């Protein structure tokens, strides 16, 4: 029996890859003259709390903006309409049986109604939701790539983008 080289061992363990696309974004509300955004908290696989932008999978027949509007409503309780595209984030993660290349399309959305709640989240991923002042949200968001998206929203609203 021939011994495996390290490259063969690595490829034998390599999990199959799948692509996933999601949409969500920065939902902005102006309250007492200041812009604020709704951010959700969830637990990661290790059980730590992460504050992040609302986002989720595309349902059959939905456009990316429709997905962003639906996901914001489900995860935050806030109804909103898309104003502009902000950009995409992509990253990799692994499950027990495959690797996932995730691409998330982010939009700038204007809050049009609703109240903060996580009760409408069908996946029960969100454990909390809160408004944060847009200029300070970078202190609360867990992921640098989402802080970058929030900064893009701030620049867009401030007219400096």
N, C-alpha and C positions, 0 to 999 in steps of 0.2 A: 504494500500500500504506500503510495507516494505521499509525502508530507505537503500540506498546503502552505503556499507562500503567504506572507502577511496581506498582500493585495487580494489573493483569492479568498482569504478568510474575511476580509473587509467586504468584498462584493457579495459573499454568501450571506452576510448579516444585513446587507442593505435592504431597507424596507421599500416597498413600492411607493411611488409618489402620486398624490392627487392634487388637483388645483381647486381652490375655492375662491369665490368672489362674494364680497359683502359690500354694503353701503350704509352710510350713516353720516354723522357730522356734528357741526357746531351749531346748536340751536341758540339763538340770541334773543333776549328780551330786554327792553329798556324799562328799568324800574327806578323811579325817582331821579330820572335824568342820567342814570349810569347803565351801561351795557353789562349784562350778566349772561352766563351760559349754564345750561343744565348738564351736569356730569353725573355718571352713575358709579356706584361702587359694586364690586363683585369679588368673589374669592377665586384665586388662581388654584391650580392643581395642588400646590403645596399648602393651601389654606390661608395664605396671606391676602389681605384686602388690597385691591388695586382700584384706583379712581381712573376712569377712562371715559372716552366719548361714546355715546350710544351708537351701536351698529349691529348689523345682522345679515343673515342670508337673504338672497334674492328669491322671492316666491315665483312660481311659474306665471309667465305673462306680465310680470312687473318690469318697468324700466328702473334704472339705477336711482333716479330722483324719487320715484314712487317708493322704492325700497327704503331710501333714507327717511322719507316722511313717515312711513309706517313704523319703522324701527324706533324712531324718536318718540312717536306716540306710545308704542308698546312699552318701551323701557323707561320713559320719563313721565308719561301722562300728559305731555305737552303736545298739542297739535301745532304743526308748523308747515310752512311752505318753503320750498327751495328757492334761494335767490341766486346762487352762483356755485360753480364747481370750485373746490379748493385744491384738490390734488389727491394722490393715492399714496398708500403705504403698503409695502409688501414685506412679508416675513415668513419664516419656516417654523414649524413645530412638529413634534412627533406624537403619535398615539401608540398604543401597544402593537398595532398591526400595519400602520402606514405613516409616511411623512406627508405633511400638508404644506403646500405653498399657498399662502393666503394673500389675496389682493383686496384691499379695502378702499373703496371710493368715498371720499369725504366731500360734503357740501356745506355751504353756509346756508342756514335756514333761519327764517324769521318766525318767532313764536306768534301764533294767532289765537290761542286759547288753551284751555285745560288747566289742570293743577298738578303739581308734582306728586307722583305716586309710582310705586313699582308693582302695584296690584294687577296691572294689565300685561305684565311680562309673561308670555306663554311658556317660556323656557325657564322661568324663575332663576335667571342668572343674576339679575340685579338684586343686591341686598340693601341698597340705599340710593337715594338720589338727592342732589342739592344744587342750588344756584350758587355760583361763584362769580365774583366780579371778573369780567373779561381781562382786565390788565393784570390780575393776580392769579389767574387760573393755572399758569405754569408751575406755581408752587404746590398745586394739588394733584395735577395729572401725573400718573406713575411713569408713563413711557415718553422718552424724548421725542419719538416721531409724532406722537399726538400733541406734545407741547409745540412742535413745529407747525402742525396744522392749525392749532389755536392762534399762534402768532400770525399765521397767514390770514386768518379771519380778522384779527385785530387790525392788521395793515390794510386789509380790504375795506373795513368799516371806517378807518381813519383817513382813507384816501391816499395812503402812501405806498400801496401795492403797485 
